[in-house]
């Protein structure tokens, strides 16, 4: 009996949690006005892809989709390279000022990124990067959280592997490239998902740093579209689907790594 | 390998990330601090030499600014209600999913977690329609139990609760995962020993689960608080800070002053007060942790 109650509760709450997505998906395939009815309907009748056509053919959302995709991939590539190098150095090298540097980085994790936005905008404007891809890539090159996560992981790699490679004549960079990176793939995948989803979903900074319709990422384009289409739920739902589906797919495929990453991030020193 | 070689290699590996962090994070933090003591505005943007140091004037003005107090009050309202609510729901979900009675855990966990990874702007737009006074799902569900339609986002008293509900929905899955990890770290024999001594389920929860989860709970409280303190897209998309500024958040006010009106000096001072509050909040919670 207790068991059935438990299942009943879990099923109802799961469905409630997912209802916004069901409705989003259903409404996105409806004709204009079909989603503005009482009581709400979830099944499109008739089924139509007109909203997606408007989105891609008239409103040129494809361009925004490409912006989001290219930026998320580029940021992730740089981010993984930069943080893995630094994290490895913190884990396996002795150097002057290591402890101080480490503690400074650790304590500055509390500084919210919003504090940097004004000067960062001025700096990038001065460099001529505002309203270009560079304005998004540059602040995403590295962050302290990523360095720590990599460091955490690299510490557990046995020194003997590194020594063995060194005896065989490998240079420091070769060791990083051929020994460390392959072993660190799980944590790299984790960080790659964080970075990809983070860049894809980000709103405030792209809203500030990108100023032309054609440069907008999907969330900025969507928020802009919302201003003119407050009364078009069907169109806005199609826009939301286009924005949300890629991240859901990335997550579903790689969820094991994502969940592990959250747990790793919650382990304190 | 000698120490010197090792040192050179280390700096080589550190250089790219640390220069990026130094130039595009630390320098801007310092610059923002300096700007907060200037009258940097739209004219300065055209001609940098016109900037003047005005001491603490921005901060003094801030404490006289009713709109700043409104933003501060709204942000605290949001954090103080949404954070405990989100933590309680996360814990409840984690306990349920950790129960031995439940199978197909992965499916339930996935459904609770999906909102976490989705794009905030997109789901805020979806929720705008869910809260629609005439056609929205929420009012439909309420109508089933005889409650008259509510203009959720259009009324000063319900706009914030509506945003809170959406934010809790969006993020409780994240904390749930951390709680599940915490629960799995509690040694099973503690519960067995308690069972032998005849402890009830509630007693076990109160004297084993909660104390053993305390470090996890502190960690979750800190990240939840910090995350919620930065809320911006929710009101920006759902209410534009309205009605009558009843959902204007600190970050939104900072954004408006800085990037809409280009009062950058003033906006920078808001940023630092914001930073200071987050820091105090974190320290208080860490202190709690030491005492427990």
Boltz contact constraints between the chains, C-beta under 6 A:
constraints:
  - contact:
      token1: [A, 3]
      token2: [B, 101]
      max_distance: 6.0
  - contact:
      token1: [A, 6]
      token2: [B, 101]
      max_distance: 6.0
  - contact:
      token1: [A, 10]
      token2: [B, 108]
      max_distance: 6.0
  - contact:
      token1: [A, 14]
      token2: [B, 108]
      max_distance: 6.0
  - contact:
      token1: [A, 14]
      token2: [B, 111]
      max_distance: 6.0
  - contact:
      token1: [A, 17]
      token2: [B, 111]
      max_distance: 6.0
  - contact:
      token1: [A, 17]
      token2: [B, 112]
      max_distance: 6.0
  - contact:
      token1: [A, 18]
      token2: [B, 111]
      max_distance: 6.0
  - contact:
      token1: [A, 20]
      token2: [B, 126]
      max_distance: 6.0
  - contact:
      token1: [A, 20]
      token2: [B, 130]
      max_distance: 6.0
  - contact:
      token1: [A, 24]
      token2: [B, 126]
      max_distance: 6.0
  - contact:
      token1: [A, 36]
      token2: [B, 135]
      max_distance: 6.0
  - contact:
      token1: [A, 38]
      token2: [B, 135]
      max_distance: 6.0
  - contact:
      token1: [A, 39]
      token2: [B, 140]
      max_distance: 6.0
  - contact:
      token1: [A, 40]
      token2: [B, 137]
      max_distance: 6.0
  - contact:
      token1: [A, 40]
      token2: [B, 140]
      max_distance: 6.0
  - contact:
      token1: [A, 82]
      token2: [B, 16]
      max_distance: 6.0
  - contact:
      token1: [A, 82]
      token2: [B, 17]
      max_distance: 6.0
  - contact:
      token1: [A, 83]
      token2: [B, 17]
      max_distance: 6.0
  - contact:
      token1: [A, 85]
      token2: [B, 13]
      max_distance: 6.0
  - contact:
      token1: [A, 86]
      token2: [B, 14]
      max_distance: 6.0
  - contact:
      token1: [A, 86]
      token2: [B, 17]
      max_distance: 6.0
  - contact:
      token1: [A, 88]
      token2: [B, 13]
      max_distance: 6.0
  - contact:
      token1: [A, 89]
      token2: [B, 10]
      max_distance: 6.0
  - contact:
      token1: [A, 89]
      token2: [B, 13]
      max_distance: 6.0
  - contact:
      token1: [A, 89]
      token2: [B, 14]
      max_distance: 6.0
  - contact:
      token1: [A, 93]
      token2: [B, 6]
      max_distance: 6.0
  - contact:
      token1: [A, 93]
      token2: [B, 10]
      max_distance: 6.0
  - contact:
      token1: [A, 95]
      token2: [B, 7]
      max_distance: 6.0
  - contact:
      token1: [A, 95]
      token2: [B, 10]
      max_distance: 6.0
  - contact:
      token1: [A, 111]
      token2: [B, 29]
      max_distance: 6.0
  - contact:
      token1: [A, 114]
      token2: [B, 251]
      max_distance: 6.0
  - contact:
      token1: [A, 115]
      token2: [B, 29]
      max_distance: 6.0
  - contact:
      token1: [A, 115]
      token2: [B, 32]
      max_distance: 6.0
  - contact:
      token1: [A, 115]
      token2: [B, 271]
      max_distance: 6.0
  - contact:
      token1: [A, 115]
      token2: [B, 275]
      max_distance: 6.0
  - contact:
      token1: [A, 116]
      token2: [B, 25]
      max_distance: 6.0
  - contact:
      token1: [A, 116]
      token2: [B, 28]
      max_distance: 6.0
  - contact:
      token1: [A, 116]
      token2: [B, 29]
      max_distance: 6.0
  - contact:
      token1: [A, 118]
      token2: [B, 32]
      max_distance: 6.0
  - contact:
      token1: [A, 118]
      token2: [B, 258]
      max_distance: 6.0
  - contact:
      token1: [A, 118]
      token2: [B, 264]
      max_distance: 6.0
  - contact:
      token1: [A, 118]
      token2: [B, 267]
      max_distance: 6.0
  - contact:
      token1: [A, 118]
      token2: [B, 268]
      max_distance: 6.0
  - contact:
      token1: [A, 119]
      token2: [B, 28]
      max_distance: 6.0
  - contact:
      token1: [A, 119]
      token2: [B, 31]
      max_distance: 6.0
  - contact:
      token1: [A, 119]
      token2: [B, 32]
      max_distance: 6.0
  - contact:
      token1: [A, 120]
      token2: [B, 28]
      max_distance: 6.0
  - contact:
      token1: [A, 138]
      token2: [B, 24]
      max_distance: 6.0
  - contact:
      token1: [A, 139]
      token2: [B, 24]
      max_distance: 6.0
  - contact:
      token1: [A, 141]
      token2: [B, 20]
      max_distance: 6.0
  - contact:
      token1: [A, 142]
      token2: [B, 17]
      max_distance: 6.0
  - contact:
      token1: [A, 142]
      token2: [B, 20]
      max_distance: 6.0
  - contact:
      token1: [A, 142]
      token2: [B, 21]
      max_distance: 6.0
  - contact:
      token1: [A, 172]
      token2: [B, 9]
      max_distance: 6.0
  - contact:
      token1: [A, 197]
      token2: [B, 117]
      max_distance: 6.0
  - contact:
      token1: [A, 201]
      token2: [B, 119]
      max_distance: 6.0
  - contact:
      token1: [A, 203]
      token2: [B, 121]
      max_distance: 6.0
  - contact:
      token1: [A, 203]
      token2: [B, 233]
      max_distance: 6.0
  - contact:
      token1: [A, 204]
      token2: [B, 232]
      max_distance: 6.0
  - contact:
      token1: [A, 208]
      token2: [B, 259]
      max_distance: 6.0
  - contact:
      token1: [A, 219]
      token2: [B, 119]
      max_distance: 6.0
  - contact:
      token1: [A, 219]
      token2: [B, 121]
      max_distance: 6.0
  - contact:
      token1: [A, 222]
      token2: [B, 121]
      max_distance: 6.0
  - contact:
      token1: [A, 223]
      token2: [B, 121]
      max_distance: 6.0
  - contact:
      token1: [A, 223]
      token2: [B, 237]
      max_distance: 6.0
  - contact:
      token1: [A, 226]
      token2: [B, 125]
      max_distance: 6.0
  - contact:
      token1: [A, 233]
      token2: [B, 129]
      max_distance: 6.0
  - contact:
      token1: [A, 236]
      token2: [B, 125]
      max_distance: 6.0
  - contact:
      token1: [A, 240]
      token2: [B, 122]
      max_distance: 6.0
  - contact:
      token1: [A, 240]
      token2: [B, 125]
      max_distance: 6.0
  - contact:
      token1: [A, 240]
      token2: [B, 126]
      max_distance: 6.0
  - contact:
      token1: [A, 243]
      token2: [B, 119]
      max_distance: 6.0
  - contact:
      token1: [A, 243]
      token2: [B, 122]
      max_distance: 6.0
  - contact:
      token1: [A, 244]
      token2: [B, 118]
      max_distance: 6.0
  - contact:
      token1: [A, 244]
      token2: [B, 119]
      max_distance: 6.0
  - contact:
      token1: [A, 244]
      token2: [B, 122]
      max_distance: 6.0
  - contact:
      token1: [A, 247]
      token2: [B, 117]
      max_distance: 6.0
  - contact:
      token1: [A, 251]
      token2: [B, 117]
      max_distance: 6.0
  - contact:
      token1: [A, 259]
      token2: [B, 177]
      max_distance: 6.0
  - contact:
      token1: [A, 262]
      token2: [B, 177]
      max_distance: 6.0
  - contact:
      token1: [A, 263]
      token2: [B, 181]
      max_distance: 6.0
  - contact:
      token1: [A, 266]
      token2: [B, 178]
      max_distance: 6.0
  - contact:
      token1: [A, 266]
      token2: [B, 219]
      max_distance: 6.0
